[in-house]
Amino acid sequence: MQDAARAACVSHAFKRSWRCYPNLAFNMKALGVDERSCGEDEIVTNFTSKVDNILKNHSCIAIKKLEIVFRYYDDKVCNLDSWLQTAITPGIEELTVQLSTKSRKYYNFPWSLLANENGKLIQYLKLSCCAFSPTVGLCLKSLSRLELFDVNITRDQMGSLLHNFFALQRMQLKNCDNITCLKMPFHLQHLKYLEVFHCSSLKVIEIEAPNLSNFQFMGLRQVQLSLGVALQFKKFDMSFPGVVSYACTNLLSNLQYVEALSLCSRREVYTKSFGIFTLLICIV
């Protein structure tokens, strides 16, 4: 955005060229919003007015990548619904909505905007501080990477969401505290990487995606890991109290071919021979 603005200042011939620029990144640094020199209300107003002006003058049909990162989000001032409605078109390929609010009020992300034609080309989706609302016609056939951070979504809603993905290769969940059970279904044939961190209500993870090779989990309590297929992990990381005993008792058959194994637990001692390689356990 800064380069496009500089180019527009060079010549009248370039003045409107930025309006077809396909990648839009809205964050405080890119928009020149200095939080050190103004209060929170002024930051919100300044940020909102700049985004409004850019989208008003941009030919949004050309947008392929949209990134909105704002940690002073205020639903009473920010026109986020309007921004997304304007920018999300059938050509969009990457979408990031990364918010933060003091009130811990989730933004109700309008999934209906990605339904039908609008979501057919999207490959990367990252959401934080958002809520899930079911919608009809959602089918993200091209989505290969999904990141949900502090998203208010339940077990059934997650299942409904994953049902629409067929090209998913990489998935990250962090601080999604309403999920009690996570099921990765068999039709996720392309899924290689799964990361689940600090989802406090999570009790069970069921994995049927047949080609998952990299799994990482971190939590404050034990989860039940159910593997419905004979997975051959290349990298396997788990961290929770008692994980060493749990893994050695329940997961040995799935760790035979692992190339990088990390089990992190506090105040736990466990000794086990793994044949041709040595497992070193650090007790913290």
C-alpha positions in Angstrom: 0.0 0.0 0.0 2.8 2.4 0.8 4.6 1.6 -2.5 1.3 2.2 -4.4 0.8 5.5 -2.7 4.4 6.6 -3.5 3.9 5.6 -7.1 0.7 7.6 -7.3 2.7 10.7 -6.2 5.2 10.4 -9.0 2.9 11.0 -11.9 -0.7 11.5 -12.8 -0.4 8.4 -15.0 0.1 6.4 -11.8 -2.5 8.2 -9.7 -5.2 5.6 -10.1 -3.0 2.5 -10.5 -3.3 1.5 -6.9 -7.1 1.1 -7.3 -6.5 -2.2 -9.0 -3.8 -3.5 -6.6 -4.9 -7.0 -5.7 -3.4 -7.3 -2.2 -4.8 -5.1 0.6 -3.3 -5.2 4.1 -5.1 -3.1 6.7 -3.0 -2.8 9.9 -2.0 0.2 11.9 1.6 0.3 10.5 0.5 0.1 6.9 -2.1 2.9 7.4 0.2 5.1 9.4 -1.8 5.0 12.6 0.5 5.7 15.5 -0.9 4.4 18.8 1.8 6.2 20.8 0.5 9.7 19.9 -3.2 9.3 20.3 -5.9 7.8 22.4 -7.9 4.6 21.7 -11.0 6.4 20.4 -8.9 8.4 18.0 -7.0 5.2 16.9 -10.3 3.5 16.1 -11.7 6.5 14.2 -8.5 7.1 12.3 -8.2 3.5 11.3 -11.9 3.2 10.3 -11.9 6.3 8.2 -8.8 5.3 6.2 -10.1 1.8 5.4 -13.4 3.4 4.4 -11.7 5.7 2.0 -9.5 3.1 0.5 -12.3 0.6 -0.2 -14.5 3.4 -1.5 -12.0 4.2 -4.2 -10.7 0.7 -4.9 -11.9 -1.5 -7.7 -12.6 -4.3 -5.3 -13.4 -6.9 -7.9 -9.7 -7.3 -8.4 -8.9 -8.1 -4.7 -7.1 -11.5 -4.3 -5.7 -11.0 -0.8 -7.3 -9.1 2.1 -5.8 -8.8 5.6 -7.4 -6.9 8.4 -5.4 -6.8 11.6 -6.7 -4.5 14.3 -6.4 -5.0 18.1 -8.7 -2.0 19.0 -11.7 -3.4 17.3 -15.0 -1.7 18.3 -18.2 -3.0 16.7 -19.9 0.4 17.3 -17.3 2.3 15.2 -15.6 -0.1 12.8 -17.5 -0.9 9.6 -16.2 -4.4 9.4 -19.3 -5.9 7.9 -19.3 -3.3 5.1 -15.6 -3.8 4.5 -15.9 -7.6 4.0 -19.0 -7.3 1.9 -17.2 -4.9 -0.4 -13.9 -6.8 -0.6 -15.0 -10.4 -0.7 -15.7 -11.3 -4.3 -15.4 -14.5 -6.3 -11.7 -13.8 -7.1 -10.5 -13.7 -3.5 -7.8 -16.2 -2.6 -6.6 -15.3 0.9 -8.5 -13.7 3.8 -7.2 -12.7 7.3 -9.5 -11.1 9.9 -7.4 -10.8 13.1 -9.1 -8.8 15.8 -8.7 -8.2 19.5 -11.0 -6.4 21.9 -11.0 -5.5 25.6 -14.6 -6.5 26.1 -13.9 -10.0 24.8 -16.9 -9.6 22.5 -16.6 -11.8 19.4 -17.2 -10.5 15.9 -19.9 -12.5 14.2 -18.1 -13.4 11.0 -20.5 -13.4 8.0 -19.8 -16.8 6.6 -22.6 -16.3 4.1 -20.2 -14.0 2.2 -18.0 -17.1 1.4 -21.0 -19.2 0.2 -21.4 -20.3 -3.4 -19.2 -18.5 -5.9 -17.4 -16.1 -3.5 -15.5 -18.9 -1.7 -14.6 -21.2 -4.6 -11.1 -19.8 -5.0 -10.1 -19.1 -1.4 -7.0 -21.0 -0.3 -6.1 -19.4 3.0 -8.4 -18.3 5.8 -7.3 -16.9 9.2 -9.7 -15.7 11.8 -9.3 -14.5 15.4 -11.7 -13.2 18.0 -14.7 -14.2 15.8 -17.8 -16.3 16.2 -19.1 -19.0 14.0 -22.6 -18.8 12.5 -23.8 -21.7 10.4 -24.7 -20.9 6.8 -26.1 -22.7 3.8 -24.1 -23.2 0.6 -20.7 -22.9 2.1 -18.2 -25.0 0.0 -14.6 -23.9 0.2 -13.3 -26.4 -2.3 -9.9 -24.8 -2.8 -9.1 -24.0 0.9 -5.7 -25.5 1.8 -4.9 -23.7 5.0 -7.2 -22.8 7.9 -6.1 -20.9 11.1 -8.7 -20.3 13.9 -7.4 -18.4 16.9 -9.8 -17.6 19.8 -12.8 -18.4 17.7 -16.1 -19.1 19.4 -17.1 -22.4 17.7 -18.6 -25.6 19.1 -17.9 -29.3 18.3 -20.9 -29.6 15.9 -20.2 -26.3 14.2 -16.6 -27.4 13.6 -17.8 -30.6 12.1 -20.2 -28.8 9.8 -17.3 -26.5 8.7 -14.9 -29.3 8.0 -17.5 -31.1 6.0 -17.1 -28.5 3.3 -13.3 -28.8 2.9 -11.7 -31.2 0.5 -8.3 -29.6 -0.3 -7.3 -28.8 3.3 -3.6 -29.4 3.9 -2.8 -27.4 7.1 -5.0 -26.6 10.1 -4.2 -24.6 13.3 -6.5 -24.1 16.3 -5.6 -22.0 19.3 -7.6 -20.9 22.3 -10.9 -22.2 20.8 -12.4 -22.9 24.2 -15.9 -24.1 23.3 -14.7 -27.2 21.4 -15.1 -30.4 23.4 -14.4 -32.9 20.7 -12.4 -32.4 17.4 -13.0 -34.9 14.6 -10.8 -34.8 11.5 -12.8 -36.9 9.0 -11.6 -39.4 6.4 -12.4 -37.2 3.4 -9.6 -34.8 4.4 -7.2 -36.8 2.2 -4.7 -33.9 1.7 -4.4 -32.9 5.4 -0.7 -33.1 6.4 -0.4 -30.8 9.4 -2.6 -30.4 12.5 -1.8 -28.0 15.4 -4.1 -27.7 18.4 -3.0 -25.4 21.2 -4.7 -24.4 24.5 -8.3 -25.3 23.7 -9.3 -25.5 27.3 -12.6 -27.6 27.0 -11.2 -30.1 24.5 -11.4 -33.7 25.7 -11.2 -35.9 22.6 -9.4 -35.7 19.3 -10.4 -38.2 16.7 -8.2 -38.4 13.6 -9.4 -40.3 10.5 -7.6 -38.1 7.9 -5.3 -40.8 6.4 -2.3 -38.8 5.4 -1.7 -36.7 8.5 2.1 -36.7 9.2 2.7 -33.7 11.5 0.6 -33.4 14.7 1.2 -30.9 17.5 -0.9 -30.6 20.7 -0.4 -28.4 23.7 -2.8 -28.2 26.7 -3.1 -28.0 30.4 -4.8 -31.4 30.8 -4.9 -34.8 29.1 -6.9 -35.4 26.0 -8.1 -38.7 24.5 -6.4 -39.2 21.1 -8.3 -41.6 18.9 -6.6 -42.7 15.7 -9.0 -44.4 13.3 -6.4 -45.2 10.6 -2.9 -46.5 10.6 -1.1 -43.1 10.5 2.6 -42.9 10.0 3.7 -39.7 11.7 6.9 -38.0 10.7 6.7 -35.4 13.5 4.7 -35.8 16.7 4.6 -33.3 19.5 2.3 -33.4 22.6 2.5 -31.4 25.8 0.2 -32.0 28.8 0.6 -33.4 32.3 1.1 -37.2 32.1 1.7 -37.2 28.3 4.7 -39.6 28.5 2.9 -42.4 30.2 -0.2 -41.8 28.0 1.8 -41.9 24.7 3.8 -45.0 25.7 0.7 -46.8 26.8 -1.7 -45.9 24.0 0.2 -44.6 21.0 3.3 -46.8 20.5 2.0 -48.5 17.3 1.5 -45.1 15.7 4.9 -43.8 16.6 7.0 -46.6 15.1 8.1 -44.5 12.1 8.2 -41.1 13.7 11.3 -39.0 12.8 10.9 -36.2 15.3 9.2 -37.0 18.6 8.6 -34.5 21.4 6.7 -35.3 24.6 6.6 -32.5 27.2 5.3 -33.1 30.7 5.9 -31.8 34.2 7.1 -33.9 37.1 6.8 -37.2 35.3 9.3 -40.0 35.1 8.9 -42.8 32.6 11.4 -45.2 31.1 10.9 -47.1 27.8 13.0 -48.8 25.2 12.2 -48.0 21.6 14.5 -50.4 19.8 16.9 -48.7 17.5 16.6 -45.2 18.8 16.9 -43.6 22.2 14.1 -41.4 23.6 15.4 -38.6 25.9 12.8 -37.3 28.3 13.4 -34.0 30.0 11.5 -33.6 33.2 10.8 -29.9 34.0 
